[in-house]
Amino acid sequence: MIVDIILTSIPFCILIVFLFNSRLAFIIFLLIKFTTDMLWNHNLFGYNINILQLNGLCLIIMCFVELFKTQKNHFNNITVKILVFIIILNFLVSIWGYFHNHFDFSPLVASPLTLYHIFDWNLRFLSLALVFIIFSNIFNKTDDLQLISKIFLFSTIIPIIFASIDYFNLRNEYLFNFNTSHSIRMFPRIMGKYHDSSSLAIVLLVASSTSFFLYTHSKKHRLTFFYLLYFIISVFLLYNTYTRSIWLTFVVTLLLFYFFQKKYIHLIVSILLIIIFVFFNSSVQKRFEREFNYIISVNQQSIKYETLGTGRIGLWLKAAQHFTALDVISQIIGTGGSYGSHNQYINWLLKNGILGFIFHLLFLTTVSISLFHRFNNKLIHLNLALFLSVIFISNLFMQIWDNITFNIYFWGTTSIIFGFFNLKRIQPMQL
């Protein structure tokens, strides 16, 4: 009961701070967000509600209030207009899907479309849009890009501590079982206190990205070693989540960053190290071996391409078959559900139809154009590299936009970049 009271009071205390100092309230929220997310399985007062949902509502309330407080007309921006259209489409299509009952089907990993799901999934995208629109107003000072990077970095410290503990516990269990019975899990994937390894991997992606950004741009040499050490620890733990899509996203982000910065020696060395790592690392070889064994076991000595990617390709094909079986209206506007298709683009197509799919692509296009227009400033190169890696890698193998942690980090920093670099008052970074 005491824990429930404390957890419930956190978002309310943040809202009280917000009444007096909105900027400070957002900073506090970001500092504790990743830590409180680790309590995802703790239902408050016996009800089906947790601290993650309360934090999400807290964020949306603060963003809405800030939206109405500001004198700036955000809706003159074409990117914001696209976001508003998608928000409205999400809501209307959810109602259509709820009464038309499209979501309850067995070929895909899915759940019935309930009012709870409608509320949850609409708020997830709404939080993404509000963060993108509002953060450039909250963090609009000269050094705020550095500040937000430090905030995200320090917000990952406690999750990294628990992830490290999880790593050593699993490793000891692995070695004990190997020495006694040889009956072991091939890959002891760490997840810290999160729901699964993918959730931890996204937090570690934030940790590695921010520490790398601060390391490469820091002018204060006394902090350089700390940023580098934190980066190494984050990357090591990220590898031990065995979350392939996030790991590949990180690697490609790093290579693109060196390419954008014209650090070609760093790029070549990184590629060589990756090649050596892939071909000579026993864990990587075992991971491919387990994938092959899975394919064989499913297909009984014959190999079918549908089972590649631990069944992902087959899941995509089933999703495509379901889409073609929909009526014309549902194909155009979608069915309103959020499908576990392990592919963000397929999810958009099923959820929002061809119309919503096109507008999501338009949103990505306008964001990419805006980032490339700012390409001459080296401070945006890491953000641009991560954006390209997400749309070409993460979006193909997971539904990363359903993760509020990623949305707050990426779209928050992107919002600051858009707002700040329009002011043409860029100063040298003092980290």
C-alpha positions as CSV (number, residue, x, y, z in Angstrom):
1,M,0.0,0.0,0.0
2,I,2.8,2.4,0.9
3,V,4.6,1.7,-2.4
4,D,1.4,2.3,-4.3
5,I,0.9,5.6,-2.6
6,I,4.5,6.7,-3.4
7,L,4.3,5.6,-7.0
8,T,0.9,7.3,-7.5
9,S,2.1,10.5,-6.0
10,I,5.1,10.8,-8.4
11,P,3.2,12.1,-11.5
12,F,1.0,14.3,-9.3
13,C,4.1,15.9,-7.7
14,I,5.5,16.5,-11.1
15,L,2.2,18.2,-12.2
16,I,2.4,20.4,-9.0
17,V,6.0,21.4,-10.0
18,F,4.7,22.1,-13.5
19,L,2.3,24.7,-12.2
20,F,5.2,26.8,-11.0
21,N,8.0,25.8,-13.4
22,S,7.1,23.8,-16.5
23,R,10.7,23.4,-17.6
24,L,11.8,21.9,-14.3
25,A,8.8,19.6,-14.3
26,F,9.8,18.2,-17.7
27,I,13.4,17.7,-16.6
28,I,12.3,15.8,-13.5
29,F,10.0,13.7,-15.6
30,L,12.8,12.7,-18.0
31,L,15.2,12.0,-15.2
32,I,12.9,9.4,-13.5
33,K,11.0,8.1,-16.5
34,F,13.4,5.2,-17.4
35,T,13.7,4.1,-13.7
36,T,9.9,4.1,-13.0
37,D,9.3,2.2,-16.2
38,M,11.0,-0.8,-14.5
39,L,7.9,-1.1,-12.3
40,W,5.8,-2.0,-15.3
41,N,4.3,-5.1,-13.6
42,H,3.2,-3.4,-10.4
43,N,-0.5,-2.8,-10.5
44,L,-1.5,0.1,-8.3
45,F,-4.1,-0.6,-5.6
46,G,-5.1,-3.8,-7.2
47,Y,-6.3,-2.2,-10.4
48,N,-5.1,-2.8,-13.9
49,I,-3.1,0.4,-14.0
50,N,0.6,1.0,-13.4
51,I,3.1,3.8,-13.1
52,L,3.9,3.8,-16.9
53,Q,0.3,4.7,-17.7
54,L,0.2,7.4,-15.1
55,N,3.5,8.8,-16.4
56,G,2.1,8.8,-19.9
57,L,-1.0,10.7,-18.9
58,C,1.3,13.2,-16.9
59,L,3.4,13.8,-20.0
60,I,0.3,14.4,-22.2
61,I,-1.3,16.8,-19.7
62,M,1.9,18.8,-19.5
63,C,2.4,18.9,-23.2
64,F,-1.2,20.0,-23.8
65,V,-1.1,22.8,-21.2
66,E,2.2,23.9,-22.7
67,L,0.7,23.8,-26.2
68,F,-2.1,26.2,-25.2
69,K,0.2,28.4,-23.2
70,T,2.6,29.2,-26.0
71,Q,1.9,32.0,-28.4
72,K,3.6,30.2,-31.3
73,N,1.3,28.8,-34.1
74,H,2.7,25.3,-34.5
75,F,0.1,24.3,-37.1
76,N,1.7,26.4,-39.8
77,N,4.3,23.6,-40.1
78,I,3.6,21.0,-42.7
79,T,5.1,18.2,-40.5
80,V,2.8,19.1,-37.6
81,K,-0.2,19.2,-39.9
82,I,0.6,15.7,-41.0
83,L,0.9,14.6,-37.4
84,V,-2.5,16.1,-36.6
85,F,-4.1,14.3,-39.5
86,I,-2.7,11.0,-38.3
87,I,-4.0,11.6,-34.8
88,I,-7.5,12.3,-36.1
89,L,-7.3,9.3,-38.4
90,N,-6.1,7.0,-35.6
91,F,-9.1,8.0,-33.5
92,L,-11.7,7.7,-36.2
93,V,-10.3,4.4,-37.5
94,S,-10.2,3.0,-34.0
95,I,-14.0,3.6,-33.7
96,W,-14.5,2.0,-37.1
97,G,-12.4,-1.1,-36.1
98,Y,-14.1,-1.4,-32.7
99,F,-17.6,-1.6,-34.2
100,H,-16.6,-3.4,-37.4
101,N,-14.7,-6.1,-35.4
102,H,-11.6,-6.4,-37.7
103,F,-9.1,-7.0,-35.0
104,D,-10.1,-10.4,-33.6
105,F,-8.5,-12.9,-35.9
106,S,-6.1,-15.8,-35.3
107,P,-3.4,-15.7,-38.1
108,L,-1.5,-12.8,-36.5
109,V,-0.2,-12.2,-33.0
110,A,-3.0,-10.0,-31.8
111,S,-5.6,-9.3,-29.2
112,P,-9.3,-8.2,-29.5
113,L,-9.7,-4.5,-30.1
114,T,-11.1,-3.3,-26.8
115,L,-11.8,0.3,-25.6
116,Y,-8.7,-0.1,-23.4
117,H,-6.6,-0.8,-26.5
118,I,-8.1,2.1,-28.4
119,F,-7.3,4.4,-25.5
120,D,-3.8,3.0,-25.0
121,W,-2.7,3.0,-28.7
122,N,-4.1,6.5,-29.4
123,L,-2.3,8.0,-26.4
124,R,1.0,6.4,-27.5
125,F,1.0,8.2,-30.8
126,L,-0.5,11.4,-29.3
127,S,2.5,11.4,-26.8
128,L,4.9,11.1,-29.8
129,A,3.2,14.0,-31.6
130,L,3.1,16.3,-28.5
131,V,6.7,15.7,-27.6
132,F,7.7,16.5,-31.2
133,I,5.7,19.7,-31.1
134,I,6.4,20.9,-27.6
135,F,10.0,20.1,-26.7
136,S,11.4,22.9,-28.9
137,N,9.5,25.4,-26.8
138,I,10.5,23.9,-23.5
139,F,14.2,23.5,-24.3
140,N,15.0,26.5,-26.5
141,K,18.1,27.9,-24.9
142,T,21.6,27.8,-26.5
143,D,22.9,24.8,-24.5
144,D,19.7,22.8,-24.3
145,L,20.8,20.2,-26.8
146,Q,23.7,19.4,-24.5
147,L,21.4,19.6,-21.5
148,I,18.8,17.2,-22.9
149,S,21.6,14.7,-23.8
150,K,23.0,14.8,-20.2
151,I,19.4,14.4,-18.8
152,F,18.9,11.3,-21.0
153,L,22.3,10.0,-20.1
154,F,21.8,10.2,-16.3
155,S,18.3,8.9,-16.6
156,T,19.8,5.6,-17.8
157,I,22.2,5.1,-14.9
158,I,19.8,3.1,-12.6
159,P,18.6,0.9,-15.5
160,I,22.2,0.2,-16.4
161,I,23.0,-0.8,-12.8
162,F,20.1,-3.3,-12.8
163,A,21.1,-4.6,-16.3
164,S,24.7,-5.1,-15.1
165,I,23.4,-7.1,-12.1
166,D,21.2,-9.1,-14.4
167,Y,24.2,-9.8,-16.6
168,F,26.3,-11.2,-13.8
169,N,23.4,-13.2,-12.3
170,L,22.6,-14.8,-15.7
171,R,26.3,-15.5,-16.4
172,N,26.8,-17.2,-13.0
173,E,23.6,-19.3,-13.7
174,Y,24.9,-20.1,-17.2
175,L,28.3,-21.3,-15.9
176,F,26.8,-23.2,-13.0
177,N,24.3,-25.1,-15.2
178,F,27.0,-25.8,-17.8
179,N,29.4,-27.3,-15.2
180,T,26.7,-29.4,-13.6
181,S,24.2,-30.7,-16.1
182,H,25.1,-29.0,-19.5
183,S,21.4,-28.2,-19.7
184,I,21.6,-24.5,-20.3
185,R,20.0,-21.7,-22.2
186,M,22.0,-20.9,-25.3
187,F,21.7,-17.2,-24.8
188,P,21.1,-15.7,-21.4
189,R,19.4,-12.5,-22.6
190,I,19.5,-9.7,-20.0
191,M,16.4,-7.5,-19.5
192,G,17.1,-5.8,-16.2
193,K,13.8,-5.0,-14.6
194,Y,12.0,-4.4,-17.8
195,H,9.2,-6.4,-19.5
196,D,11.6,-8.0,-22.1
197,S,15.1,-7.6,-23.6
198,S,13.8,-5.3,-26.3
199,S,12.6,-2.7,-23.8
200,L,16.0,-2.7,-22.1
201,A,17.8,-2.6,-25.5
202,I,16.0,0.6,-26.4
203,V,17.1,2.2,-23.1
204,L,20.6,1.0,-23.8
205,L,20.4,2.5,-27.3
206,V,19.5,5.8,-25.7
207,A,22.5,5.4,-23.3
208,S,25.0,4.5,-26.0
209,S,23.7,7.2,-28.4
210,T,23.8,10.1,-25.8
211,S,27.2,9.0,-24.3
212,F,28.7,8.8,-27.8
213,F,27.3,12.2,-28.7
214,L,28.7,13.8,-25.5
215,Y,32.0,12.0,-26.0
216,T,32.5,13.1,-29.6
217,H,31.5,16.7,-29.0
218,S,32.8,17.3,-25.5
219,K,35.2,20.2,-25.0
220,K,35.8,19.4,-21.4
221,H,38.5,16.7,-21.4
222,R,37.9,15.7,-17.8
223,L,34.5,14.3,-18.7
224,T,35.6,12.6,-21.9
225,F,36.8,9.5,-20.1
226,F,33.5,9.2,-18.3
227,Y,31.5,9.5,-21.5
228,L,33.7,6.9,-23.2
229,L,33.5,4.4,-20.3
230,Y,29.7,4.8,-20.2
231,F,29.5,4.3,-23.9
232,I,31.5,1.0,-23.7
233,I,29.4,-0.3,-20.8
234,S,26.2,0.6,-22.7
235,V,27.3,-1.1,-25.9
236,F,28.4,-4.2,-24.0
237,L,25.1,-4.6,-22.2
238,L,23.2,-3.8,-25.5
239,Y,25.0,-6.7,-27.1
240,N,24.0,-9.0,-24.2
241,T,20.3,-8.3,-24.8
242,Y,20.7,-10.2,-28.1
243,T,18.1,-7.9,-29.6
244,R,19.3,-8.0,-33.2
245,S,17.3,-5.2,-34.7
246,I,18.4,-2.7,-32.0
247,W,22.0,-3.9,-32.2
248,L,22.0,-3.5,-35.9
249,T,20.4,-0.1,-35.7
250,F,23.2,1.0,-33.3
251,V,26.0,-0.3,-35.6
252,V,24.6,1.3,-38.7
253,T,24.0,4.6,-36.8
254,L,27.7,4.6,-35.8
255,L,28.9,3.9,-39.3
256,L,26.6,6.6,-40.8
257,F,27.8,9.1,-38.2
258,Y,31.5,8.6,-39.2
259,F,30.5,8.8,-42.8
260,F,28.6,12.1,-42.3
261,Q,31.5,13.5,-40.3
262,K,34.0,12.5,-43.0
263,K,36.0,10.4,-40.6
264,Y,36.7,7.8,-43.1
265,I,39.6,6.1,-41.1
266,H,37.2,5.6,-38.2
267,L,34.6,4.3,-40.6
268,I,37.0,1.7,-42.1
269,V,38.4,0.6,-38.8
270,S,34.8,0.2,-37.4
271,I,33.8,-1.9,-40.4
272,L,36.8,-4.2,-40.0
273,L,36.2,-4.6,-36.3
274,I,32.6,-5.5,-37.0
275,I,33.6,-8.1,-39.6
276,I,36.1,-9.6,-37.2
277,F,33.5,-9.6,-34.5
278,V,30.8,-11.3,-36.6
279,F,33.0,-14.0,-38.1
280,F,35.1,-14.9,-35.0
281,N,32.7,-14.4,-32.1
282,S,31.4,-17.8,-30.9
283,S,28.2,-16.3,-29.5
284,V,27.3,-14.8,-32.9
285,Q,28.0,-18.1,-34.6
286,K,25.8,-19.9,-32.0
287,R,23.1,-17.4,-32.6
288,F,23.1,-18.2,-36.4
289,E,23.2,-21.9,-35.5
290,R,20.1,-21.6,-33.3
291,E,18.3,-19.8,-36.1
292,F,19.2,-22.6,-38.5
293,N,18.1,-25.2,-36.0
294,Y,14.8,-23.4,-35.5
295,I,14.1,-23.4,-39.2
296,I,14.9,-27.1,-39.5
297,S,12.8,-28.1,-36.5
298,V,9.8,-26.1,-37.7
299,N,10.0,-27.5,-41.3
300,Q,11.0,-31.1,-40.4
301,Q,14.3,-31.3,-42.2
302,S,13.2,-28.9,-45.1
303,I,13.9,-25.2,-45.2
304,K,11.2,-22.7,-46.0
305,Y,11.8,-19.0,-46.3
306,E,8.7,-18.2,-44.2
307,T,10.5,-19.3,-41.1
308,L,13.5,-17.1,-41.6
309,G,14.0,-14.4,-38.9
310,T,12.5,-16.7,-36.3
311,G,9.2,-16.8,-38.2
312,R,9.0,-13.1,-39.0
313,I,8.8,-13.5,-42.7
314,G,5.9,-15.9,-42.3
315,L,4.2,-13.4,-40.0
316,W,4.6,-10.6,-42.6
317,L,3.1,-12.9,-45.2
318,K,0.1,-13.7,-43.0
319,A,-0.4,-10.0,-42.4
320,A,-0.4,-9.3,-46.1
321,Q,-2.9,-12.1,-46.6
322,H,-5.1,-10.6,-44.0
323,F,-4.9,-7.1,-45.5
324,T,-5.9,-8.4,-49.0
325,A,-8.9,-10.1,-47.4
326,L,-10.2,-6.9,-45.9
327,D,-13.1,-4.9,-47.4
328,V,-12.2,-1.9,-49.5
329,I,-13.0,0.7,-46.9
330,S,-10.8,-1.0,-44.3
331,Q,-8.0,-1.3,-46.9
332,I,-8.2,2.4,-47.4
333,I,-8.5,3.7,-43.8
334,G,-7.4,0.7,-41.8
335,T,-8.8,-1.4,-39.0
336,G,-7.7,0.6,-36.0
337,G,-5.7,-2.1,-34.2
338,S,-2.0,-2.3,-33.4
339,Y,-0.8,-5.6,-34.8
340,G,2.2,-7.6,-33.5
341,S,3.6,-8.0,-37.0
342,H,7.2,-7.1,-36.0
343,N,7.2,-4.6,-38.8
344,Q,6.3,-0.9,-38.3
345,Y,5.3,-0.4,-42.0
346,I,3.0,-3.4,-42.0
347,N,1.5,-2.3,-38.7
348,W,0.7,1.2,-40.2
349,L,-0.9,-0.4,-43.3
350,L,-3.1,-2.7,-41.2
351,K,-3.9,-0.1,-38.6
352,N,-4.4,3.0,-40.8
353,G,-4.8,1.6,-44.2
354,I,-3.3,2.9,-47.4
355,L,-4.3,6.4,-46.5
356,G,-2.6,6.4,-43.1
357,F,0.4,4.5,-44.5
358,I,1.0,7.3,-47.1
359,F,0.7,10.0,-44.4
360,H,3.2,8.2,-42.2
361,L,5.6,8.1,-45.1
362,L,5.0,11.8,-45.7
363,F,5.8,12.5,-42.1
364,L,9.1,10.5,-42.4
365,T,9.9,12.4,-45.6
366,T,9.3,15.9,-44.2
367,V,11.4,15.0,-41.1
368,S,14.3,13.6,-43.3
369,I,14.2,16.7,-45.5
370,S,14.3,19.0,-42.5
371,L,17.3,17.1,-41.0
372,F,19.2,17.1,-44.3
373,H,18.6,20.9,-44.6
374,R,20.5,21.2,-41.3
375,F,23.3,18.8,-42.5
376,N,26.0,21.4,-42.5
377,N,25.9,21.6,-38.7
378,K,27.7,18.6,-37.3
379,L,25.6,18.5,-34.1
380,I,22.7,16.9,-36.0
381,H,24.7,14.2,-37.7
382,L,24.1,11.6,-34.9
383,N,20.4,12.3,-34.9
384,L,20.2,12.0,-38.7
385,A,22.2,8.8,-38.6
386,L,19.8,7.3,-36.0
387,F,16.8,8.5,-37.9
388,L,17.9,6.7,-41.1
389,S,18.8,3.6,-39.2
390,V,15.4,3.5,-37.6
391,I,13.4,3.9,-40.8
392,F,15.5,1.4,-42.7
393,I,16.3,-1.2,-40.0
394,S,14.2,-0.9,-36.8
395,N,11.0,-0.3,-38.6
396,L,11.5,-3.4,-40.7
397,F,11.9,-5.8,-37.8
398,M,10.0,-4.3,-34.9
399,Q,7.4,-1.7,-33.9
400,I,9.6,0.8,-32.2
401,W,7.1,3.6,-32.5
402,D,5.0,1.7,-29.9
403,N,7.7,2.3,-27.4
404,I,7.2,5.6,-25.5
405,T,10.8,5.5,-24.3
406,F,12.1,5.7,-27.8
407,N,9.5,8.3,-28.8
408,I,10.4,10.7,-26.0
409,Y,14.2,10.4,-26.7
410,F,14.3,10.6,-30.4
411,W,11.4,12.9,-31.2
412,G,12.3,15.1,-28.2
413,T,15.8,15.6,-29.4
414,T,14.6,16.0,-33.0
415,S,12.2,18.7,-31.9
416,I,15.0,20.6,-30.1
417,I,17.1,20.4,-33.3
418,F,14.4,21.7,-35.4
419,G,13.6,24.6,-33.1
420,F,17.1,25.5,-32.1
421,F,18.8,25.4,-35.5
422,N,16.2,27.6,-37.0
423,L,17.4,30.4,-34.7
424,K,20.8,30.6,-36.4
425,R,22.6,31.3,-33.1
426,I,24.7,28.2,-32.8
427,Q,27.4,28.4,-30.2
428,P,30.4,26.1,-29.5
429,M,29.4,23.2,-27.2
430,Q,30.7,23.3,-23.7
431,L,29.9,19.9,-22.2
